[in-house]
């Protein structure tokens, strides 16, 4: 199947090229940008003599005629406009931005500070949390890929929320991301002198991924209440760790919770529930599409701590996008994604 990638000058687009270059079914037919038309290797020298395409202008008619699927790895505010040019064409769409995730377009305007696309367009896209929306993804040709923080958080919370085991107002998420989560555009907060040997909080109670998380939690359990969600930048290139605290409705042991998670994720190859007494770190999933989850109940307080880690560019972006493309087309979801994590 022929794939087009739009937005290849960002980190998400670069990861899509890395994955699709080795995919046994999808091939990279074309790569597109709104910037200067240059060889891809001019933007990413590590691809020299590997991916030899030249960055092309965006021509939706030509892309739809020549390709089976298009991945939009463009910034928020750009994808929503671009996608309108593909809706009436015979081509599958996977969007990696935040433009098509929130069904309430007023929430999008409030949290993203941009003009939303219409509700009809948003509702035509399936929310692509691969492990939990597989049937909807398989029957659609338009998928909105989840954000990186929501992926780690929602995979960590799903079994408890679905089984109504936690106090609806008790969720506190303490999340940390590597610098690549801030994108490739330079800013003071991502400068070496600012972040090396540093650790900083940002967007306190204002991160745009909050309504996305709350939307899915409410879909699973209408009793859920607003969450407390904090985000921090780590002095690392990749990785997300979401440390989640919840109050249990009844007395349950760590083993009880562990058994629940092992059962819920038994048929999901990219979610690894760590053995009792062990907890994941971001280095153990980097470069892979895995989400690793560790669990511990504090029986003194009745609170459960969930540690969920992913690579923000893989399971949090390009990896999950390809996983969704596999599901859409009836392929085994692990196809082309069986990378071992990079270590050390």
N, C-alpha and C positions, 0 to 999 in steps of 0.2 A: 504494500500500500504506500502511496506517495504522500509525504507530509510536507507542509510548508510551516515555517516558523517565522512569526512576526515579532520583532523585539529582541533580536539576537545580540544586541550590544550590552544587555544587562546580564547579571549573574544567572537569573533563571533561564534565559535563552541559551547561555553557554552550557548549562547543565542539560538542557534538552538536546543540544547537539551531541554532547558526550554520550547520552543514553541512546539516542536514535541511531548514532553511527554504528553501534554494535547490535541493534535490535534485529532479530531474524526476519521480521515481517515488514515493519515500517522502514522506509528509506527517506533520507532527507532529499527532497526534490528541489526545494528552493528556500532561501533565507532572505528576509526582508527587513528594511529599516527606513525610517524617515530621514536618516542622516546621509552622509556622503556614500556614494556607491564605490566600495572598495572591496578587495578580497577579504574574506572573513579573517584570514590569518593576520591582516594588518591590525585588526581590533584585538585578536587573541593569538599572539605568536605561538602559543603552545599547540595550535591546530595546524601549523605549517606542514604542508605535504601530507596532511591527513584529511582535512575537509577543505576542498579547493574552490568551493562556490564563491561567487562574488555577491555581496549584499545588493539586493535589487530593490527598486521602489515598490510600493504597495499598490498592486493592481488587482482588486478583488475579483473581477471577471476572469482574468488570466489565471489567478490562483485557483479559483473554483473549477475552471475548465481542465486544469492540469493535475490537480491534487484531490486526494480523497479526504484529507483531514487537515485542518489548520489549527496550530497552537498559537494563541495570543499571549505573548509574554511581555506585553506593553504595560506602562505605568497605569495606575488608577487614574481615571479621567480620560484616558486615551482609548482603552479597550471598549468602553461603552459606546463610543462614537464609531469605532471601526466595525464593531460587530453588526451594526445596522446594514452594512454593505454586503454581509454574507447571509443574512437571514432568509432571503428568497432564493438562495442558490443550493445546489445539491452537493453540500460538503459538510462534514462533521466539524464541530467547533469545540475546542477546549480552551476556556479562558482562565488565565492564572491571576488576573487582577481581582480587586475587590468590587468591581463595578456591577456584578450580576449576582452577588451573594445575598443581599438583603431584600426580602420581599416587600418590606415597608420602605418605600422610596424616600419618605420623610426622614427616616432614620439614616439613610445613606447621606442625605444632604446635611443632616446635623453632625454626623460623626466624620464624614470625609470632606465636608466643606466644598463640595462640587455638585454640579447639576446632574441629577440622576437620569437614567433612561426610563422609559415608560414601564409601568407595572406589568403590562402585557408582555413586554420583552423579557423582563426579569423572570416572570413566572413561566416562561417557555424554557428556561434552563433548569436542569437538575443540579441540586447541591451535591458535589462529588466527594463526600466523605466515603471513601471506597468501601470500608469495612461494613458500614451500616446502611448505605443507600444503594447497594449493589443492584437490586432488581430495577429500580428507577433508572439507574445509569445504563443498564443493559438494554432498556427499551427506548432510550433517547439518542438523539444525535447532537445534543447541545448540553455541555456540562460546564458548570462554574466550579472551578477548583477551590477548595478551602484555603484559608490563610494558614500560615505556619504556626502561629500561636494557637489558633482554634484547633488545628489538627492534634497537637500534643495534648491540649486541655480536654477536648471532647473524647479522644480515645481513652484518656485516663479516667474520665467520669462516667462514661456510657453505662457500664453494667450496674452501677449504683443508682443512677437516675432512672433507668428503665425499670428497675425493681423497686423503686420508691423506698430506698433504704436510708436516705439521709434527710436531715432537716432542710427544707427547701430554701431557707435563707442563710445557710451556714457556709456557703462555698467561698473560700479565699484562695486565690491563685497567685503565687509568687513566681513569675516567669522571667527567664534570662535568655538572651539571644546573642550569638556571635555577630560581629560587625557587618557581615554580608547581608544580614536581615534588613539593614538600613538602605540597601541598594548600592549601585555603583557610582551614582553622582556624588562628587566630593562635597563634604561639609565639614565644619569645624569639629562636630562631635565625633567624626570618624577619622580624624587625623591621628597619625601615630603619636604625636606629642600629647594629644588629648586623652587617648584611650590606653596607651601602653602603661601597664602597671596601675590600671585604674578600673573602677567598677561603679557604674552610675545608673540611677533610676531616671526614667523619662516618661512623659505623658501620664502622669499620676492620675489614675481614675478617669483618663480621657482617651485611652487607646482605641483606635477605630475598630479593633477586632472584638471589642466587648459585645456589641449588639449581635454580631455573628454567632458568638458562643451562646448567648442567651436565647437566640432564636431557635437553635438546634436543641438546647436543653428543654425549652418549652414544648417543642414538637414531641420529644420523648415523654415528657411529664408536665402537664399544664400547671401543676402546683409550684413549679420552680419560680424562685424570686431572683431579683438582680444579684449579681455576683460582685465581689471585690476582686479587682484584677490589677496587678502591678507588673510593670515591665522594666527590665534592666538590660544594659549593654555589657557584655563580657569582652575582655581583651583577647578574643579568639576570632578566627576567621569564620567558623561554622558552628552550628549546633544550637539546640534549644533544650533547656531543662525547665519544665513546669513542675513546681512543687505545690501540691494542692492539699488544702486542709478542709475537712468536712466533719460535721457532727453526725454520728450514727443515731438512728431512731431507736435502736434496740442494742442490747449487749451482744456483740459479735467479736470473735477472736480473729487474729490475723489469718489463721488457717482457714476459717470460714470464708473470709473475703477472698483469699488467695484461690480457694476452690471455685468460687463464683467466677473469678476472672479467667481461670484456666478453662472453665466450661464455656464461657461466652466467646472466648477468642480461639477456641480449639480448631476452628476451620478457617482461620485468618492467618496466612503464612507470614505476614509482615509485622504482626504484633507478637512480641516475645514477653511473656510474663516471667519475671526473674524468680529464681528459687527463693523460698522463705529465708529471710535474714540477709539477702543480698540486694544491692541497690545499683541502678545503672548510672553511668556517666556519659556525657556527650561524646567523648572520644570513642566509645564502644559502638556507636552507630554512624559515625561520620563517613560520608561517601556512600552510604547505603540507603535503602528504602525502609529500613526497620524502625519501628517504635518499640522501645523497651520500657517496661513498667515495673516498678517496685512498690511494695505495699507494707504498711505497718500500722496496727491499731495500738493506740495508747490507752490501755484499759483503765488507767487512772482518770482520764478526762473524757473517755468515750469518743475521742476524735481519731479519725483515720488520716494518715499521711500517704499521699500518692505521689510517686516520683515518675514522671513521664518524660522521656528524652527522644528527640529526633534530630536528623540533619535538616536544618531549615530549608536548604536548597534542594533536597531530595524528597523525603516524605512530606516536607512542608511546602513543596512547590513542584519542581519538574518530575521527580519520581512518582508522586501521586498522580500527576497529569498523565503520564504514560500508563500507569496502572489503570486509570479511568478509561483511557483510549483502548487498552486491552479489553476491559470489561464491555465497553460499548460494542466492540466488534466480535465478541464471543470467544476471544482468546483466553488462555490461562492467564490470570492476572499477574503472575510472576514473570511472564515472558519479557526478556530483555532487561530484567531488573534484579537478577540474581547476583549482584555485586557483594563480595565480602566487604565488611566495614574496613576502612583504612586504619591501620594501627602500626606504630604509635602515632 
